C-alpha cells in the first residue's frame, strides 16, 4: 500500500489498557468507524496493515481500538505516536458540500463576486478554522473554509463556488 493511495486518519496518542488497547485521535469527522476492518500504521516509512478486532468511540475525537497482534501494554507502547491511514478507496463517498480535504486539491476556486480566485494547492487544517491555500499567478491566497461562504461543490467540474466577503482576496 502506497501512502499517496491513503487518507490520513489520525495518530495513536495513548494506550488504554494493559491488554493492548489504544486510543486513536481521529483527524476526520466523516468516518463511519464501526465499518472499519483494517487500518495501516506507518512504521519506518512503510504502511503496515492491522486488522481491527474491536472499535468504539471514546470521547468526541478518540477511538478506542483493539488491533490484531497488539495484545499487551508493551506492544501498545511500541506503536504510540504512529500515524494511521486508510485506503482512499475505502472512504465513504460524500455528496453535496461535504468533501475530504485531499479530494479538493487542484479544484478551481470561483467567487460569485470576483470570478476565478485560483487553484487549491493544499488545505491548512492546523488552525481552528481550516484554510484553503489557493495559488494564482505564482501568488498564494488564504481563503477561510467557512460553511457560510461555500455556495457549491461541483465535483465533475472540479470547482468550489464561494460567496466571499469583499476584500478577503486582498489580505
C-alpha positions as CSV (number, residue, x, y, z in Angstrom):
1,X,0.0,0.0,0.0
2,X,1.4,3.4,-1.0
3,X,1.0,6.4,1.2
4,X,-0.4,8.5,-1.8
5,X,-3.2,6.0,-2.1
6,X,-4.2,6.6,1.5
7,X,-6.0,9.0,3.7
8,X,-4.5,10.2,7.0
9,X,-6.9,9.1,9.7
10,X,-5.1,10.2,12.8
11,X,-2.5,9.4,15.4
12,X,-2.2,6.8,18.2
13,X,-2.0,9.0,21.2
14,X,-2.2,6.7,24.2
15,X,-2.5,3.1,25.4
16,X,-5.8,2.4,27.1
17,X,-5.3,-0.8,29.0
18,X,-2.7,-3.4,29.9
19,X,-4.3,-5.7,27.3
20,X,-3.0,-3.7,24.4
21,X,-6.0,-1.4,23.6
22,X,-5.0,2.0,22.2
23,X,-6.6,5.4,21.7
24,X,-6.5,6.9,18.2
25,X,-7.1,10.7,17.8
26,X,-9.1,10.9,14.6
27,X,-8.5,13.7,12.2
28,X,-11.8,13.5,10.4
29,X,-15.5,13.6,11.5
30,X,-16.8,11.8,8.4
31,X,-15.5,8.3,9.1
32,X,-18.0,5.6,9.9
33,X,-15.8,4.0,12.4
34,X,-17.9,0.9,13.1
35,X,-17.4,-0.2,9.5
36,X,-13.6,-0.1,9.8
37,X,-12.0,-3.5,9.3
38,X,-8.3,-2.8,8.6
39,X,-6.1,0.2,9.1
40,X,-2.5,1.0,8.2
41,X,0.2,2.1,10.7
42,X,3.2,4.0,9.4
43,X,6.3,2.2,10.7
44,X,9.8,3.2,9.4
45,X,8.3,4.8,6.3
46,X,6.2,1.7,5.4
47,X,2.5,1.2,5.9
48,X,1.7,-2.0,7.8
49,X,-1.8,-3.4,7.8
50,X,-3.5,-4.2,11.1
51,X,-6.9,-5.9,11.4
52,X,-9.3,-4.3,13.8
53,X,-10.7,-6.6,16.4
54,X,-12.8,-4.0,18.2
55,X,-13.5,-0.3,17.8
56,X,-15.6,2.1,19.8
57,X,-16.0,5.8,20.3
58,X,-14.1,7.1,23.3
59,X,-14.9,10.8,23.7
60,X,-15.5,13.1,20.7
61,X,-12.4,12.7,18.6
62,X,-10.9,9.5,20.1
63,X,-11.4,5.9,19.0
64,X,-10.6,3.0,21.4
65,X,-9.1,0.2,19.4
66,X,-8.1,-3.4,19.8
67,X,-5.8,-4.4,17.0
68,X,-4.8,-7.9,15.9
69,X,-1.4,-8.9,17.4
70,X,-1.3,-5.9,19.8
71,X,-2.3,-7.8,22.9
72,X,-0.1,-6.3,25.6
73,X,0.8,-3.0,27.2
74,X,4.4,-3.3,25.8
75,X,3.2,-3.8,22.2
76,X,0.8,-0.9,22.6
77,X,3.6,1.3,23.8
78,X,5.7,0.4,20.7
79,X,3.1,1.9,18.4
80,X,2.4,5.1,20.3
81,X,2.6,8.2,18.1
82,X,2.2,6.1,15.0
83,X,0.4,7.8,12.1
84,X,-2.7,5.8,11.0
85,X,-4.0,5.7,7.4
86,X,-7.0,4.2,5.5
87,X,-7.0,3.5,1.7
88,X,-8.8,6.3,-0.1
89,X,-10.9,3.7,-1.9
90,X,-12.4,2.6,1.5
91,X,-13.7,6.1,2.3
92,X,-17.4,6.6,2.1
93,X,-18.4,8.9,-0.8
94,X,-19.5,12.3,0.2
95,X,-22.1,14.4,-1.6
96,X,-23.4,18.0,-1.6
97,X,-21.0,20.5,0.0
98,X,-19.2,17.8,2.1
99,X,-15.7,16.8,1.0
100,X,-12.4,15.4,2.1
101,X,-9.5,17.9,2.0
102,X,-7.5,15.6,-0.2
103,X,-10.4,15.5,-2.7
104,X,-10.4,19.2,-3.5
105,X,-6.7,19.6,-4.3
106,X,-6.4,21.1,-7.8
107,X,-10.0,22.3,-7.7
108,X,-10.7,25.8,-9.1
109,X,-11.9,28.3,-6.5
110,X,-14.5,30.7,-8.0
111,X,-16.2,33.5,-6.2
112,X,-19.6,34.8,-7.2
113,X,-18.2,38.4,-6.9
114,X,-14.6,38.1,-8.1
115,X,-14.7,35.3,-10.7
116,X,-11.6,33.0,-10.7
117,X,-9.6,33.1,-7.5
118,X,-7.1,30.3,-8.3
119,X,-6.5,26.6,-7.7
120,X,-6.4,24.8,-4.4
121,X,-2.9,23.6,-3.6
122,X,-3.4,22.5,-0.1
123,X,-5.6,22.8,3.0
124,X,-4.2,24.0,6.3
125,X,-6.3,22.3,9.0
126,X,-3.9,23.0,11.8
127,X,-5.8,26.2,12.7
128,X,-9.1,26.5,14.5
129,X,-10.8,27.1,11.1
130,X,-9.4,25.2,8.0
131,X,-7.9,27.5,5.4
132,X,-7.6,26.8,1.7
133,X,-4.2,27.7,0.2
134,X,-5.0,28.9,-3.3
135,X,-2.5,29.6,-6.0
136,X,-2.9,32.0,-8.9
137,X,-0.1,33.7,-11.0
138,X,2.6,32.5,-8.6
139,X,0.8,34.1,-5.6
140,X,-0.8,32.2,-2.7
141,X,-4.0,33.4,-1.2
142,X,-5.6,32.1,2.0
143,X,-9.4,31.5,1.9
144,X,-11.1,30.5,5.2
145,X,-13.1,27.4,4.7
146,X,-16.4,28.6,6.3
147,X,-19.7,26.9,5.5
148,X,-21.4,30.2,5.2
149,X,-19.0,31.3,2.4
150,X,-19.2,28.0,0.4
151,X,-22.0,28.0,-2.0
152,X,-21.5,24.8,-4.0
153,X,-19.0,22.0,-4.7
154,X,-19.0,21.0,-8.3
155,X,-17.2,17.7,-8.4
156,X,-17.5,17.0,-12.1
157,X,-16.2,20.5,-13.0
158,X,-13.6,20.4,-10.1
159,X,-14.8,23.7,-8.8
160,X,-15.6,25.2,-5.4
161,X,-18.0,28.1,-5.7
162,X,-17.9,30.7,-2.9
163,X,-19.6,33.9,-2.0
164,X,-16.8,35.7,-0.2
165,X,-17.0,39.0,1.7
166,X,-15.5,42.0,0.0
167,X,-11.7,42.4,0.3
168,X,-10.9,38.9,1.5
169,X,-8.8,38.2,-1.5
170,X,-6.7,41.3,-0.8
171,X,-5.4,40.0,2.5
